[in-house]
């Protein structure tokens, strides 16, 4: 067999020699060999969420929402600035890069699913893991792009690279198939060793299954899957909301799935892989508070300066104030007045995208980088891709739309109790409570924009920012994919682009 990492874009990958032309007689026979390919999937995902080339799924999913702005300066990283401003082009390099990386991960998953014999317990588990990881990539793709090429077998001939866009229904059907097949064979999170905690577990896969069903408005089925995760008792909320983002709680009781990073390379300005492939989370440095705006030299905060992207909006700052949500608010953003009270100084009140607040969630803390190498280049902060609070709020939504508001209130109030807020009552507007709760709990976590789109609230909440109906519900299919893929033409592009 030929083991290679490919995508549906023939021109970008067929001109390169495959990585490791290895016979099936000598490769992917032992558990250890299969695990190397599994690790390769996570490496692709790691790169897709924090790359020296500045193309992060985390950042791209956040940018169109109303809780954050691109930040830095107008001409810095125009691909990011354009996404934030709804000036999205089909040639946006950030979108092109994440599309490619999703398919790299899918290709590695296909290798395991289609070529590994389940003749040991470990291999059977890893096949299930590969199916769940493939489903995860397609869930992200279908959410952001709609119907996409559905590659479940890696290309063998040149013609195999040219796949049409599958329908949204068919992509979701494949996601459901992969997850339903994977869940029975996946280990529980608690069954993984400490060094394997980054891997997809039964609970994470079942929660993503529930999310996929919720996004299709299959509410009763979504409630069933999410309730199973909750009733298993393997996860819980961290007692203190502010602790969710600390190094100490990585892979903790609230975390179902996260992307991990290390400082083992000890990068400096000379050896950092600016083209991508870094093991640290460079996006954290990219999004730290910019020094020419926030002067931290006299501040008592345990924060150091970064490069100024992902600025909080005035809207999200005010939302915490309006809700009386001080616990989560104080752990998510800090106002100019409160920042100055710590001894900090606002250097430029007219700075690009500055609206009176500094972000604290996923901020640059000296304690989360390394003195081995240059501090700015060695952040180890993990992205929490799925946490228990999100599961509870998705379950609340699924229950609400299944006419089970009593159960919805139980789950939403668990999240509010942690924030020391009064319970939502049956007499309240339960749907509006869910909308607000997700806005506050999940700020800067890449959920807000896609929530507004699927709830048909995007025009109402984002119209003044440049959002257009019948266009911005999805990102464009990358132009270089249309050029390279003979089965996709300009007429197959998403509406409005």
N, C-alpha and C positions, 0 to 999 in steps of 0.2 A: 504494500500500500504506500501511498505518498502521504506523509503527515505534513500538512502545511496549514498556515493561518491565512484564510482568504475571505473575501466578501463577494457580494454579487457584482462588484465593479471590476470587470475583467481587465480593463486597461491599466488599472492601478496595481494589479497583483500578478497578472500573468507574465509581465515583463521581468519578474524577479524569480530567481531560482528558488524552488520550494525549500523550506527549512527541514533538513534531515530526511533524505529519501531513504526510508527504512522499510524493510520487508515486514509483512505481518507475521512472518515466522520468527522474527527476532525482536519485535516491539509490541507493546501493549498486551503482553501475556502475563506479566506479574502484576501484583497489586501495586507495587512501587512504581512501575512504569505508567500505569493508569493514573496514579495520583499526580505524576508530573504534569500530565495534560490537564487534570482538574485544577492544579495550581496555576497553570497557564490561563485558565478562564478568569480566575480572580486577578491575575496580573493585568489582563486586558481591562477588567472592570476598574481596578485601581487607577490605571492610566486614564480611563475615561472620566474619572471624577477629580483628578488632579494631575495635570500634565504641564511639563515645562513649556509646551507649545500654547498654553493658555486656552485650552478647550475643555471645560468642565461641565458635565451633565448637571452637577449640583448648581452651579452658577446659572447655566442656561435655563434651567427649569424655574429658577427664582425670578430672573430679570423682568419678565413681562408683568409681574404681579404689582399690586399697589402697596406692598409693605417694604419694597426696596427699590433703589435706583442704582444705576451703574457706578457712579462715583468717579473718582480720580479726576481726569480732565477730559474735555470733549473729544480731543484727538487721540486719546490713549485707548488702545484696543478697540478700534472702531466696530469690529464685529460684535462685541459686547454692548457697546453704546447703541448700536442700531437695533439690537433685540430689545433693549430697554425702552427705546423711543418708538417702537413699532414701525421702524424703517427697515424691515427685514427683507433682504434680497435672497434670491435663489442661490447666489454664489457666496453666501456668508460662510467664511472659513471655519468658524466655530461649529456651526451646524454640520458642515461637511465632515469635520473631524469626528464628532461623536457618532454620526451615522456609521462611519467606517469602523470605529472601535466596537460598536454594538455587533456588527457582523463578524468581526474577528472573534469575539467571545462566542457567538453562535457557531462559528465554524469549529472551534475547539470542542464545544459541547456535542456537535454532530459527530465528531470523530469518536467520542466515547460511546454515544448512543448507538451508532451504527456498526462499530467495528469491535467492540469489546464483548466477549462472551461472559455471561453472568455465572461463571463456574466457581466463584467463591463468594462468601458473604460480603466481603469488602467490595468486590467488583459490582455486585448487585446494588449495594448502597451508592456507589459512585455513579452508576448509570442513572439511578434515581436523582442523584445530586445534579448531574448534567442536564437532565430533563427539567428540573426545577430552575436551574440557572438559565437555560434556554428560554423557558417561559418568562422569567424575569426580564430578559433583554427584549422579548417581543411585547411585553406589557408596557415597557417604557416607549418602545418604538410606536406602537399603535396609539398610545396616548398623545404623543407629540406630533406624529405624522399621519395618522389614520392608517389606511391600508398600505402595506409595504410588501416587498418581495418576500415570499415565505420559503426560506431555504431550510429544509429539514434533512437534506442529504447533500454532502459537499460535492461541488462540481468535479467531474472527471474530464470531460471534454470542453473545448472552448464554448460550444453552444450552451452548455449547462449553466454558464454564468448569466445568461440572459433570461431573467425571470420577470414576468409581469407583476404589477401590484396585485396582491391578493385583496379580497374585500375585507373590511373591518370584521364582518361576521366570521369569516374564515380564519383570520388571525386570532380572534378570541377563542374560536373553537380549538385551535392548536394549543393555545395557552391552557385552556381547561383540560385538554387531553393530557398534556405533559404533566400538569400539576396533580391531576387525579391519579395518574399512574405512579408519580414519584412519591406522594405522601406516605403510602403504606410502607415503603422500604427505607425511608429516611430516618436517621437517628434523631432522638430528642436532643435539644441543645445540651442538656445535662449529661448526655452520654458521650459528648466529644471531650477529648483531652484539652487541657488548658492551651496547648499550642495550636489546636484545631478549632478554636472558638469562632474563627472568622467564617466558617463554612455554613452552607445552607442547612437548616434543620427542619424537622417535621413541622414545628410550630410556625416557623417563618414561611414555609411553603404554603401551609394552610391559610395563613393570614393573607398572603399574596393571592391565593385562590379567592378568598373572600373579597379582596379589593377588586380583582378582575370582574367578579360577578356584580359587585356594587356599581362599578363604572358602566356596566351594561344595563343597569337598572333591574337586575334580577334580585330583587331585594330579599325575598324570603330565603332563597338559596344562599345569598351572601350572609344573612343572619345566622344560618345554620353553621357555615364554615367558621365565622368569627366567634360564635358562641363556643364552638369546640376548642378554640385556642384559649379562650377565657376560662372555661371550666376545667381545663387541664391543670391549672394551678402552677404552671412552670414559670410564669412571669408576674411581675408586680410593678407598681409605680415606685420610683425612688421617693423616699419621704420628703426630700427637699428638691424642688424644681431646679434650683440653681446647680445642684450637683449632677444633673443629667449630662452636662457638657464637660465634666472634668475628666482628666486622665484616669482617675481612680475608678470611675464607673464604666469605663470602656468594657463592652461585653458583659455588662452588669444585668441586674434583674429586669430592667426596663427595656433592654436591647434585644430585639429579635434578629436584626441583620444589620451589619455595618461594614464599611470598607476601612481596612486598617492600613496604617502607615508606620514607618520606622525611621530612625535617625542613624541606622547602622553604617550608612555610607559616609557619614561625616562630610557632607558636601561643602566645598568652598567655591569661590567665584570662578576658579579655573576648571574644576572637574564636574560642575553641575550639568546634567544632560538637558540643555535647553530645548532640544528637539523632542523631548518626551522620554518616558521610561524611567522617571524618577521614582524612588521608593518613599520619599517624604511627601507631605501634603503642602506643596508650594502654593496652592490656592488659599490656604489660611493666611500666608504672608501677603498674598495679593490683596486680600480683603481686610487686612488690619487697618486701623485708623491712620490716615496720612499725616505725616509730620508737619507739613506746612498748613494744616488745618487744626489738628489737635496737638497742642504742645503738652506732652506728658511729663516733662522733666521735673515739675514740682508736684505732680499728682500722687496721691496715696494709693491709686489703683494699681493692681498687679497686672499692668498692661504695657506693652511696648508698641512702638509705631510699626505700621505696615505700609502698603502701597495704595490704599485708599479706595478700593472698589467695594461694591455691595453696601451702599449707604442706606440707612433706614429712612423711610418717608415720615413726614409729619403725620400722615394719616394713621400709621400703625402706632406711633407714640401717643397720639390722642386717643386711639381706641383703648389702650390700656388705662388711660386716665378716666375715660368715660365709663369704663366697666368697674372702676375702683379696684383694679387688679394690680395691686402693688407687688405681690410676690413674684409673679411671672414678669411683670413689667420691669422690675428692677434687675431681673436676671437676663433681660432681652435687649433693652435699650437704656440709655441714660441721657437725660435732657441737658441742654447747655448749662442751665443754672446749677444742676446737680453736679455736672462735670467740673464746673468752676469751683464749686464748694469743696471738691477734693484737692484743690490746688492746681488743677489743669487750666490751660489758657486756650481760648478759641482765637486762632490767628487770623482767620479770614471768614467773616460771616457771609460773604458773597461767593464762596467757593462753589464750584460746579456740583450740583446735586446735593448740596447741604441744605437740610430743612430743619435744623435745630436739635438733632439727636445723633448720638453715636451708638453703634451696634455693640452689644455685649455678648450675644450668643455667637459662638464660634469666633471669638475675638482672639487677637494675638497676645498670649500670655508667656512671659519669660519661662515659666515653669513647664511649658509644654514644647519647648524646643531643646536643643542640645548644645553644650559647649564644645563638643567635638566637631570642629568645622565652623562655618559661619552660621550664627544663630538664625538669621533670616531664611536660610536654605534648609533647615532641618526640623521643621515642625512635624510632630508625630500625631497630630489631632486626627481622630477617626471621624468619618462622616457616619452619623446614625441614619441609615436609610429607612429603617422601620422600627418603631418603638411601640411599647405597649399602650401608651396614651392614644396613639393613632388608632390602634386596634379597637380600643374602647369607643372612640368617637365614630369610627366606621360602623361598629356594631350598633351604636345609638341611631345612626342614620338609617341603617338597614331595618332596624326595628320600627322606626318612625314611619317609614314608607311601606311597612308591612302591617300598619294599623296596630302596632303593639307599643304605644307610647309609654306604658308602664315600665316595660323592659328598657326602653330607650332612656328613660329618666334615671334608671339605676346606673347605667354605664356612664352617661354624661356627668352625673353627680360625683362619681368616683374621681373624675378628673378635676372637677371644680373643688371638691373637698381638699385635694392636695394644695390647691391655690388659695385655700381659706376663704372661698366664696360661698354665698348662700346657695342652697339647692334650687334647681329649676323645678317648678311645680307643674302639675298637670294643667293648671289654668293658664300657664304661660304659653307663648308661641314657641313650640318645641323646635320647629324647623329653624326659626331665627336663632334660637339658642345654640343649635348645632353649628350654624354658619359662624356665629360670633366666637364660639368656643374653639373651633378649628382655626379661625383667624389668629386668636391670641396664643393658643397652645403651640401651634405649628408654625409660627412666624419664622421666616427665613429658612424653612425646611423644604421648599420646593413643592408645596401642596396648594398654596392659596390660588394661584392662577388657574390651575386645572380644576380645582373645586368650583371656581366662579364660572368657568366654561361649561362644565357639565350640569350646573344648576341653572343655566341660562341667566346668570346675573352679571356676566362680563360686560355687557353694554352699559348697564346701570352703574357698575363700580369702576370700570376702566375706560369708558367712552371718552371722558375728558382727557385721558392720557394718550389717546391716539388709537385705541382699539376699534376695529371695524368688524361688524358682524359679517358672516359669510366669507371671512378671510382669516382672521387671526385666531380662530378656534384651533388651527393647526399651524405647524411650521411648514415651510415649503420642502418638497422633495429636493435634495441637493442637485444643483444643475450638473455637476460632474457625474452624478449617477445617471441622469437622463441621457447625457452624451455617451457614456460608456455602455449603457444597457440597451440593446437593440429592441427589447420588449417593452420599453417605456418611452413614450414620446412626450412632447410638450403638451399635448392634449390631455395627458394623464396627470399633469401637475395639479396640486391642490388649488381650489378656487381662489381667485384674487391675486395670484402671483404670476 
